[in-house]
Amino acid sequence: MTVSQTELNDFTRAFSYRIDSGERLTAALNILAAGTTNPILNQAATDISQRLVGGETLSQAMAQYPTIFDDEYRIVIRRGEMTGRLEDALRILA
């Protein structure tokens, strides 16, 4: 099983909405993981949340899943992290 572009777009859009509303990254990821029917995306979101708790940045954690979050995706996330505008970066990707 893989993560389709539609699933990734839906995930990113929902992630953007949750972050934009002020939800913590880890909480948003855990909720999204629980809400997905794709086991690969579920595992990735859960692991990324745990990596954030462990001190990694979102882009670093996403780098562990290059088949889901490609270089371009992670670069946009990294720019969002660096500028403090992660919600804008997610909106662009969605």
Biopython code that builds the backbone (N, CA, C, O; Angstrom):
import numpy as np
from Bio.PDB.StructureBuilder import StructureBuilder

atoms = [
    (1, "MET", "N", (0.844, -1.187, 0.000)),
    (1, "MET", "CA", (0.000, 0.000, 0.000)),
    (1, "MET", "C", (0.890, 1.251, 0.000)),
    (1, "MET", "O", (1.966, 1.269, 0.596)),
    (2, "THR", "N", (0.421, 2.262, -0.666)),
    (2, "THR", "CA", (1.132, 3.534, -0.721)),
    (2, "THR", "C", (0.193, 4.652, -0.277)),
    (2, "THR", "O", (-0.978, 4.423, 0.026)),
    (3, "VAL", "N", (0.737, 5.860, -0.249)),
    (3, "VAL", "CA", (-0.061, 7.052, 0.049)),
    (3, "VAL", "C", (-0.299, 7.770, -1.273)),
    (3, "VAL", "O", (0.649, 8.201, -1.928)),
    (4, "SER", "N", (-1.546, 7.897, -1.659)),
    (4, "SER", "CA", (-1.866, 8.557, -2.923)),
    (4, "SER", "C", (-1.706, 10.073, -2.789)),
    (4, "SER", "O", (-1.682, 10.613, -1.683)),
    (5, "GLN", "N", (-1.600, 10.732, -3.911)),
    (5, "GLN", "CA", (-1.496, 12.192, -3.901)),
    (5, "GLN", "C", (-2.745, 12.813, -3.281)),
    (5, "GLN", "O", (-2.652, 13.812, -2.568)),
    (6, "THR", "N", (-3.898, 12.234, -3.544)),
    (6, "THR", "CA", (-5.146, 12.735, -2.953)),
    (6, "THR", "C", (-5.121, 12.605, -1.434)),
    (6, "THR", "O", (-5.519, 13.526, -0.722)),
    (7, "GLU", "N", (-4.652, 11.460, -0.941)),
    (7, "GLU", "CA", (-4.556, 11.264, 0.514)),
    (7, "GLU", "C", (-3.584, 12.261, 1.138)),
    (7, "GLU", "O", (-3.859, 12.821, 2.199)),
    (8, "LEU", "N", (-2.445, 12.481, 0.477)),
    (8, "LEU", "CA", (-1.472, 13.437, 0.995)),
    (8, "LEU", "C", (-2.039, 14.847, 0.978)),
    (8, "LEU", "O", (-1.850, 15.599, 1.935)),
    (9, "ASN", "N", (-2.725, 15.215, -0.083)),
    (9, "ASN", "CA", (-3.340, 16.546, -0.152)),
    (9, "ASN", "C", (-4.383, 16.730, 0.944)),
    (9, "ASN", "O", (-4.425, 17.777, 1.590)),
    (10, "ASP", "N", (-5.222, 15.722, 1.157)),
    (10, "ASP", "CA", (-6.239, 15.797, 2.212)),
    (10, "ASP", "C", (-5.590, 15.907, 3.587)),
    (10, "ASP", "O", (-6.021, 16.704, 4.421)),
    (11, "PHE", "N", (-4.556, 15.106, 3.820)),
    (11, "PHE", "CA", (-3.822, 15.139, 5.081)),
    (11, "PHE", "C", (-3.215, 16.519, 5.302)),
    (11, "PHE", "O", (-3.343, 17.091, 6.385)),
    (12, "THR", "N", (-2.560, 17.050, 4.288)),
    (12, "THR", "CA", (-1.900, 18.350, 4.393)),
    (12, "THR", "C", (-2.910, 19.459, 4.631)),
    (12, "THR", "O", (-2.667, 20.356, 5.438)),
    (13, "ARG", "N", (-4.020, 19.411, 3.950)),
    (13, "ARG", "CA", (-5.076, 20.417, 4.121)),
    (13, "ARG", "C", (-5.623, 20.381, 5.551)),
    (13, "ARG", "O", (-5.782, 21.424, 6.186)),
    (14, "ALA", "N", (-5.908, 19.192, 6.045)),
    (14, "ALA", "CA", (-6.423, 19.053, 7.411)),
    (14, "ALA", "C", (-5.372, 19.480, 8.436)),
    (14, "ALA", "O", (-5.706, 20.106, 9.442)),
    (15, "PHE", "N", (-4.120, 19.150, 8.187)),
    (15, "PHE", "CA", (-3.020, 19.559, 9.064)),
    (15, "PHE", "C", (-2.935, 21.085, 9.098)),
    (15, "PHE", "O", (-2.780, 21.683, 10.162)),
    (16, "SER", "N", (-3.037, 21.698, 7.940)),
    (16, "SER", "CA", (-3.001, 23.158, 7.833)),
    (16, "SER", "C", (-4.111, 23.796, 8.654)),
    (16, "SER", "O", (-3.867, 24.747, 9.397)),
    (17, "TYR", "N", (-5.326, 23.281, 8.526)),
    (17, "TYR", "CA", (-6.465, 23.835, 9.272)),
    (17, "TYR", "C", (-6.234, 23.726, 10.775)),
    (17, "TYR", "O", (-6.511, 24.667, 11.519)),
    (18, "ARG", "N", (-5.735, 22.596, 11.211)),
    (18, "ARG", "CA", (-5.527, 22.385, 12.646)),
    (18, "ARG", "C", (-4.427, 23.299, 13.192)),
    (18, "ARG", "O", (-4.575, 23.864, 14.276)),
    (19, "ILE", "N", (-3.346, 23.446, 12.461)),
    (19, "ILE", "CA", (-2.255, 24.319, 12.901)),
    (19, "ILE", "C", (-2.710, 25.772, 12.871)),
    (19, "ILE", "O", (-2.397, 26.544, 13.777)),
    (20, "ASP", "N", (-3.437, 26.139, 11.846)),
    (20, "ASP", "CA", (-3.940, 27.509, 11.719)),
    (20, "ASP", "C", (-4.883, 27.865, 12.871)),
    (20, "ASP", "O", (-4.975, 29.028, 13.263)),
    (21, "SER", "N", (-5.576, 26.876, 13.408)),
    (21, "SER", "CA", (-6.496, 27.133, 14.519)),
    (21, "SER", "C", (-5.788, 27.140, 15.869)),
    (21, "SER", "O", (-6.424, 27.336, 16.905)),
    (22, "GLY", "N", (-4.470, 26.927, 15.859)),
    (22, "GLY", "CA", (-3.692, 27.019, 17.087)),
    (22, "GLY", "C", (-3.393, 25.697, 17.765)),
    (22, "GLY", "O", (-2.845, 25.675, 18.867)),
    (23, "GLU", "N", (-3.740, 24.608, 17.130)),
    (23, "GLU", "CA", (-3.477, 23.300, 17.716)),
    (23, "GLU", "C", (-1.980, 22.998, 17.665)),
    (23, "GLU", "O", (-1.298, 23.376, 16.713)),
    (24, "ARG", "N", (-1.483, 22.325, 18.677)),
    (24, "ARG", "CA", (-0.071, 21.926, 18.697)),
    (24, "ARG", "C", (0.192, 20.898, 17.597)),
    (24, "ARG", "O", (-0.689, 20.119, 17.232)),
    (25, "LEU", "N", (1.417, 20.911, 17.078)),
    (25, "LEU", "CA", (1.778, 19.993, 15.997)),
    (25, "LEU", "C", (1.534, 18.542, 16.387)),
    (25, "LEU", "O", (0.946, 17.777, 15.622)),
    (26, "THR", "N", (1.987, 18.165, 17.582)),
    (26, "THR", "CA", (1.847, 16.772, 17.993)),
    (26, "THR", "C", (0.382, 16.371, 18.124)),
    (26, "THR", "O", (-0.001, 15.276, 17.710)),
    (27, "ALA", "N", (-0.430, 17.237, 18.690)),
    (27, "ALA", "CA", (-1.860, 16.933, 18.834)),
    (27, "ALA", "C", (-2.511, 16.798, 17.465)),
    (27, "ALA", "O", (-3.294, 15.876, 17.232)),
    (28, "ALA", "N", (-2.189, 17.710, 16.567)),
    (28, "ALA", "CA", (-2.759, 17.664, 15.219)),
    (28, "ALA", "C", (-2.366, 16.369, 14.512)),
    (28, "ALA", "O", (-3.206, 15.723, 13.886)),
    (29, "LEU", "N", (-1.109, 15.994, 14.609)),
    (29, "LEU", "CA", (-0.648, 14.768, 13.955)),
    (29, "LEU", "C", (-1.324, 13.531, 14.536)),
    (29, "LEU", "O", (-1.698, 12.621, 13.796)),
    (30, "ASN", "N", (-1.480, 13.497, 15.850)),
    (30, "ASN", "CA", (-2.123, 12.338, 16.476)),
    (30, "ASN", "C", (-3.584, 12.216, 16.062)),
    (30, "ASN", "O", (-4.071, 11.113, 15.818)),
    (31, "ILE", "N", (-4.279, 13.334, 15.983)),
    (31, "ILE", "CA", (-5.676, 13.317, 15.552)),
    (31, "ILE", "C", (-5.776, 12.880, 14.092)),
    (31, "ILE", "O", (-6.637, 12.076, 13.733)),
    (32, "LEU", "N", (-4.892, 13.414, 13.258)),
    (32, "LEU", "CA", (-4.912, 13.042, 11.840)),
    (32, "LEU", "C", (-4.557, 11.571, 11.644)),
    (32, "LEU", "O", (-5.130, 10.897, 10.788)),
    (33, "ALA", "N", (-3.609, 11.079, 12.442)),
    (33, "ALA", "CA", (-3.245, 9.660, 12.353)),
    (33, "ALA", "C", (-4.446, 8.783, 12.678)),
    (33, "ALA", "O", (-4.708, 7.795, 11.992)),
    (34, "ALA", "N", (-5.162, 9.146, 13.716)),
    (34, "ALA", "CA", (-6.331, 8.362, 14.126)),
    (34, "ALA", "C", (-7.446, 8.424, 13.087)),
    (34, "ALA", "O", (-8.262, 7.508, 12.993)),
    (35, "GLY", "N", (-7.480, 9.490, 12.317)),
    (35, "GLY", "CA", (-8.560, 9.680, 11.358)),
    (35, "GLY", "C", (-8.309, 9.131, 9.974)),
    (35, "GLY", "O", (-9.217, 9.123, 9.142)),
    (36, "THR", "N", (-7.103, 8.672, 9.705)),
    (36, "THR", "CA", (-6.808, 8.164, 8.364)),
    (36, "THR", "C", (-7.063, 6.661, 8.283)),
    (36, "THR", "O", (-6.863, 5.930, 9.254)),
    (37, "THR", "N", (-7.499, 6.221, 7.131)),
    (37, "THR", "CA", (-7.703, 4.790, 6.911)),
    (37, "THR", "C", (-6.481, 4.143, 6.266)),
    (37, "THR", "O", (-6.434, 2.925, 6.093)),
    (38, "ASN", "N", (-5.491, 4.965, 5.912)),
    (38, "ASN", "CA", (-4.282, 4.449, 5.285)),
    (38, "ASN", "C", (-3.275, 4.105, 6.384)),
    (38, "ASN", "O", (-2.804, 5.008, 7.076)),
    (39, "PRO", "N", (-2.931, 2.829, 6.563)),
    (39, "PRO", "CA", (-2.023, 2.455, 7.646)),
    (39, "PRO", "C", (-0.622, 3.047, 7.507)),
    (39, "PRO", "O", (0.045, 3.285, 8.514)),
    (40, "ILE", "N", (-0.174, 3.284, 6.299)),
    (40, "ILE", "CA", (1.153, 3.879, 6.101)),
    (40, "ILE", "C", (1.152, 5.325, 6.580)),
    (40, "ILE", "O", (2.073, 5.746, 7.281)),
    (41, "LEU", "N", (0.147, 6.077, 6.215)),
    (41, "LEU", "CA", (0.041, 7.467, 6.646)),
    (41, "LEU", "C", (-0.200, 7.541, 8.151)),
    (41, "LEU", "O", (0.319, 8.437, 8.819)),
    (42, "ASN", "N", (-0.973, 6.617, 8.682)),
    (42, "ASN", "CA", (-1.205, 6.546, 10.124)),
    (42, "ASN", "C", (0.116, 6.362, 10.863)),
    (42, "ASN", "O", (0.408, 7.093, 11.809)),
    (43, "GLN", "N", (0.917, 5.383, 10.432)),
    (43, "GLN", "CA", (2.199, 5.105, 11.083)),
    (43, "GLN", "C", (3.151, 6.287, 10.949)),
    (43, "GLN", "O", (3.832, 6.644, 11.910)),
    (44, "ALA", "N", (3.206, 6.893, 9.775)),
    (44, "ALA", "CA", (4.099, 8.031, 9.564)),
    (44, "ALA", "C", (3.714, 9.198, 10.465)),
    (44, "ALA", "O", (4.581, 9.792, 11.106)),
    (45, "ALA", "N", (2.436, 9.534, 10.523)),
    (45, "ALA", "CA", (1.987, 10.662, 11.349)),
    (45, "ALA", "C", (2.258, 10.402, 12.822)),
    (45, "ALA", "O", (2.672, 11.307, 13.547)),
    (46, "THR", "N", (2.028, 9.176, 13.269)),
    (46, "THR", "CA", (2.287, 8.820, 14.667)),
    (46, "THR", "C", (3.768, 8.928, 14.982)),
    (46, "THR", "O", (4.151, 9.488, 16.010)),
    (47, "ASP", "N", (4.604, 8.391, 14.098)),
    (47, "ASP", "CA", (6.050, 8.436, 14.314)),
    (47, "ASP", "C", (6.578, 9.868, 14.258)),
    (47, "ASP", "O", (7.433, 10.239, 15.061)),
    (48, "ILE", "N", (6.089, 10.661, 13.339)),
    (48, "ILE", "CA", (6.524, 12.056, 13.235)),
    (48, "ILE", "C", (6.174, 12.797, 14.515)),
    (48, "ILE", "O", (6.980, 13.583, 15.012)),
    (49, "SER", "N", (4.994, 12.562, 15.050)),
    (49, "SER", "CA", (4.596, 13.190, 16.312)),
    (49, "SER", "C", (5.568, 12.810, 17.427)),
    (49, "SER", "O", (5.984, 13.667, 18.206)),
    (50, "GLN", "N", (5.927, 11.542, 17.506)),
    (50, "GLN", "CA", (6.867, 11.078, 18.529)),
    (50, "GLN", "C", (8.252, 11.694, 18.327)),
    (50, "GLN", "O", (8.931, 12.026, 19.299)),
    (51, "ARG", "N", (8.662, 11.844, 17.097)),
    (51, "ARG", "CA", (9.961, 12.459, 16.817)),
    (51, "ARG", "C", (9.975, 13.936, 17.211)),
    (51, "ARG", "O", (10.995, 14.452, 17.666)),
    (52, "LEU", "N", (8.832, 14.613, 17.034)),
    (52, "LEU", "CA", (8.737, 16.007, 17.469)),
    (52, "LEU", "C", (8.898, 16.099, 18.977)),
    (52, "LEU", "O", (9.591, 16.984, 19.477)),
    (53, "VAL", "N", (8.264, 15.194, 19.701)),
    (53, "VAL", "CA", (8.405, 15.152, 21.161)),
    (53, "VAL", "C", (9.871, 14.912, 21.529)),
    (53, "VAL", "O", (10.359, 15.434, 22.531)),
    (54, "GLY", "N", (10.562, 14.124, 20.717)),
    (54, "GLY", "CA", (11.975, 13.830, 20.941)),
    (54, "GLY", "C", (12.924, 14.950, 20.548)),
    (54, "GLY", "O", (14.131, 14.833, 20.758)),
    (55, "GLY", "N", (12.403, 16.037, 19.979)),
    (55, "GLY", "CA", (13.238, 17.192, 19.684)),
    (55, "GLY", "C", (13.540, 17.456, 18.222)),
    (55, "GLY", "O", (14.195, 18.448, 17.901)),
    (56, "GLU", "N", (13.080, 16.595, 17.331)),
    (56, "GLU", "CA", (13.310, 16.852, 15.910)),
    (56, "GLU", "C", (12.357, 17.930, 15.412)),
    (56, "GLU", "O", (11.288, 18.149, 15.982)),
    (57, "THR", "N", (12.763, 18.593, 14.346)),
    (57, "THR", "CA", (11.847, 19.527, 13.686)),
    (57, "THR", "C", (10.906, 18.716, 12.798)),
    (57, "THR", "O", (11.149, 17.540, 12.529)),
    (58, "LEU", "N", (9.845, 19.351, 12.355)),
    (58, "LEU", "CA", (8.893, 18.675, 11.484)),
    (58, "LEU", "C", (9.567, 18.213, 10.196)),
    (58, "LEU", "O", (9.353, 17.085, 9.753)),
    (59, "SER", "N", (10.375, 19.073, 9.597)),
    (59, "SER", "CA", (11.036, 18.690, 8.340)),
    (59, "SER", "C", (12.019, 17.541, 8.556)),
    (59, "SER", "O", (12.148, 16.674, 7.692)),
    (60, "GLN", "N", (12.710, 17.522, 9.691)),
    (60, "GLN", "CA", (13.620, 16.412, 9.991)),
    (60, "GLN", "C", (12.846, 15.111, 10.150)),
    (60, "GLN", "O", (13.247, 14.070, 9.630)),
    (61, "ALA", "N", (11.739, 15.178, 10.870)),
    (61, "ALA", "CA", (10.931, 13.980, 11.095)),
    (61, "ALA", "C", (10.326, 13.476, 9.789)),
    (61, "ALA", "O", (10.277, 12.269, 9.551)),
    (62, "MET", "N", (9.869, 14.385, 8.952)),
    (62, "MET", "CA", (9.282, 13.991, 7.668)),
    (62, "MET", "C", (10.319, 13.382, 6.734)),
    (62, "MET", "O", (9.972, 12.598, 5.850)),
    (63, "ALA", "N", (11.583, 13.733, 6.919)),
    (63, "ALA", "CA", (12.648, 13.195, 6.074)),
    (63, "ALA", "C", (12.789, 11.683, 6.237)),
    (63, "ALA", "O", (13.376, 11.025, 5.378)),
    (64, "GLN", "N", (12.265, 11.129, 7.313)),
    (64, "GLN", "CA", (12.297, 9.683, 7.519)),
    (64, "GLN", "C", (11.319, 8.961, 6.590)),
    (64, "GLN", "O", (11.342, 7.735, 6.481)),
    (65, "TYR", "N", (10.469, 9.728, 5.929)),
    (65, "TYR", "CA", (9.432, 9.170, 5.052)),
    (65, "TYR", "C", (9.488, 9.814, 3.667)),
    (65, "TYR", "O", (8.534, 10.472, 3.251)),
    (66, "PRO", "N", (10.610, 9.626, 2.944)),
    (66, "PRO", "CA", (10.775, 10.298, 1.646)),
    (66, "PRO", "C", (9.807, 9.822, 0.569)),
    (66, "PRO", "O", (9.589, 10.533, -0.412)),
    (67, "THR", "N", (9.225, 8.644, 0.727)),
    (67, "THR", "CA", (8.258, 8.189, -0.274)),
    (67, "THR", "C", (6.898, 8.860, -0.086)),
    (67, "THR", "O", (6.066, 8.848, -0.994)),
    (68, "ILE", "N", (6.673, 9.446, 1.092)),
    (68, "ILE", "CA", (5.438, 10.192, 1.344)),
    (68, "ILE", "C", (5.680, 11.682, 1.161)),
    (68, "ILE", "O", (4.944, 12.364, 0.448)),
    (69, "PHE", "N", (6.732, 12.178, 1.822)),
    (69, "PHE", "CA", (7.052, 13.610, 1.817)),
    (69, "PHE", "C", (8.340, 13.808, 1.025)),
    (69, "PHE", "O", (9.436, 13.653, 1.566)),
    (70, "ASP", "N", (8.209, 14.148, -0.249)),
    (70, "ASP", "CA", (9.381, 14.275, -1.115)),
    (70, "ASP", "C", (10.200, 15.521, -0.774)),
    (70, "ASP", "O", (9.821, 16.312, 0.090)),
    (71, "ASP", "N", (11.326, 15.681, -1.468)),
    (71, "ASP", "CA", (12.237, 16.796, -1.195)),
    (71, "ASP", "C", (11.535, 18.144, -1.284)),
    (71, "ASP", "O", (11.709, 18.997, -0.414)),
    (72, "GLU", "N", (10.749, 18.335, -2.324)),
    (72, "GLU", "CA", (10.061, 19.616, -2.514)),
    (72, "GLU", "C", (9.123, 19.906, -1.340)),
    (72, "GLU", "O", (9.082, 21.029, -0.836)),
    (73, "TYR", "N", (8.385, 18.912, -0.916)),
    (73, "TYR", "CA", (7.459, 19.058, 0.211)),
    (73, "TYR", "C", (8.231, 19.484, 1.465)),
    (73, "TYR", "O", (7.843, 20.422, 2.161)),
    (74, "ARG", "N", (9.331, 18.773, 1.736)),
    (74, "ARG", "CA", (10.110, 19.058, 2.952)),
    (74, "ARG", "C", (10.795, 20.419, 2.886)),
    (74, "ARG", "O", (10.955, 21.075, 3.916)),
    (75, "ILE", "N", (11.197, 20.850, 1.708)),
    (75, "ILE", "CA", (11.809, 22.179, 1.570)),
    (75, "ILE", "C", (10.799, 23.261, 1.920)),
    (75, "ILE", "O", (11.135, 24.221, 2.613)),
    (76, "VAL", "N", (9.573, 23.115, 1.448)),
    (76, "VAL", "CA", (8.530, 24.100, 1.770)),
    (76, "VAL", "C", (8.254, 24.093, 3.273)),
    (76, "VAL", "O", (8.090, 25.152, 3.878)),
    (77, "ILE", "N", (8.202, 22.907, 3.876)),
    (77, "ILE", "CA", (7.998, 22.807, 5.329)),
    (77, "ILE", "C", (9.156, 23.478, 6.061)),
    (77, "ILE", "O", (8.939, 24.220, 7.020)),
    (78, "ARG", "N", (10.372, 23.224, 5.619)),
    (78, "ARG", "CA", (11.556, 23.818, 6.272)),
    (78, "ARG", "C", (11.505, 25.343, 6.192)),
    (78, "ARG", "O", (11.805, 26.025, 7.173)),
    (79, "ARG", "N", (11.132, 25.873, 5.050)),
    (79, "ARG", "CA", (11.019, 27.335, 4.924)),
    (79, "ARG", "C", (9.965, 27.876, 5.880)),
    (79, "ARG", "O", (10.153, 28.929, 6.489)),
    (80, "GLY", "N", (8.861, 27.156, 6.011)),
    (80, "GLY", "CA", (7.822, 27.555, 6.958)),
    (80, "GLY", "C", (8.325, 27.549, 8.388)),
    (80, "GLY", "O", (7.997, 28.438, 9.172)),
    (81, "GLU", "N", (9.119, 26.551, 8.725)),
    (81, "GLU", "CA", (9.710, 26.485, 10.068)),
    (81, "GLU", "C", (10.650, 27.663, 10.306)),
    (81, "GLU", "O", (10.617, 28.288, 11.366)),
    (82, "MET", "N", (11.476, 27.958, 9.327)),
    (82, "MET", "CA", (12.480, 29.015, 9.470)),
    (82, "MET", "C", (11.858, 30.399, 9.566)),
    (82, "MET", "O", (12.402, 31.280, 10.231)),
    (83, "THR", "N", (10.729, 30.594, 8.911)),
    (83, "THR", "CA", (10.094, 31.917, 8.909)),
    (83, "THR", "C", (8.995, 32.049, 9.954)),
    (83, "THR", "O", (8.438, 33.130, 10.142)),
    (84, "GLY", "N", (8.680, 30.938, 10.641)),
    (84, "GLY", "CA", (7.596, 30.972, 11.612)),
    (84, "GLY", "C", (6.222, 30.985, 10.963)),
    (84, "GLY", "O", (5.241, 31.378, 11.595)),
    (85, "ARG", "N", (6.141, 30.561, 9.711)),
    (85, "ARG", "CA", (4.881, 30.586, 8.953)),
    (85, "ARG", "C", (4.537, 29.182, 8.444)),
    (85, "ARG", "O", (4.223, 28.991, 7.270)),
    (86, "LEU", "N", (4.604, 28.227, 9.339)),
    (86, "LEU", "CA", (4.336, 26.847, 8.955)),
    (86, "LEU", "C", (2.934, 26.674, 8.389)),
    (86, "LEU", "O", (2.732, 25.911, 7.445)),
    (87, "GLU", "N", (1.967, 27.379, 8.962)),
    (87, "GLU", "CA", (0.592, 27.246, 8.462)),
    (87, "GLU", "C", (0.488, 27.700, 7.009)),
    (87, "GLU", "O", (-0.280, 27.134, 6.232)),
    (88, "ASP", "N", (1.263, 28.726, 6.642)),
    (88, "ASP", "CA", (1.279, 29.178, 5.245)),
    (88, "ASP", "C", (1.933, 28.132, 4.342)),
    (88, "ASP", "O", (1.468, 27.879, 3.230)),
    (89, "ALA", "N", (3.014, 27.529, 4.832)),
    (89, "ALA", "CA", (3.694, 26.491, 4.056)),
    (89, "ALA", "C", (2.752, 25.317, 3.797)),
    (89, "ALA", "O", (2.705, 24.784, 2.689)),
    (90, "LEU", "N", (2.011, 24.921, 4.817)),
    (90, "LEU", "CA", (1.067, 23.817, 4.653)),
    (90, "LEU", "C", (-0.046, 24.174, 3.674)),
    (90, "LEU", "O", (-0.480, 23.334, 2.887)),
    (91, "ARG", "N", (-0.500, 25.411, 3.726)),
    (91, "ARG", "CA", (-1.542, 25.857, 2.794)),
    (91, "ARG", "C", (-1.045, 25.783, 1.348)),
    (91, "ARG", "O", (-1.781, 25.377, 0.448)),
    (92, "ILE", "N", (0.201, 26.179, 1.142)),
    (92, "ILE", "CA", (0.800, 26.124, -0.198)),
    (92, "ILE", "C", (0.843, 24.676, -0.695)),
    (92, "ILE", "O", (0.538, 24.401, -1.855)),
    (93, "LEU", "N", (1.218, 23.772, 0.179)),
    (93, "LEU", "CA", (1.342, 22.366, -0.197)),
    (93, "LEU", "C", (-0.001, 21.684, -0.421)),
    (93, "LEU", "O", (-0.109, 20.747, -1.211)),
    (94, "ALA", "N", (-1.014, 22.161, 0.278)),
    (94, "ALA", "CA", (-2.344, 21.536, 0.159)),
    (94, "ALA", "C", (-2.968, 21.923, -1.156)),
    (94, "ALA", "O", (-4.087, 21.505, -1.455)),
]
sb = StructureBuilder()
sb.init_structure("model")
sb.init_model(0)
sb.init_chain("A")
sb.init_seg("    ")
for serial, (resi, resn, name, xyz) in enumerate(atoms, 1):
    if name == "N":
        sb.init_residue(resn, " ", resi, " ")
    sb.init_atom(name, np.array(xyz, "f"), 0.0, 1.0, " ", f" {name:<3s}", serial, name[0])
structure = sb.get_structure()
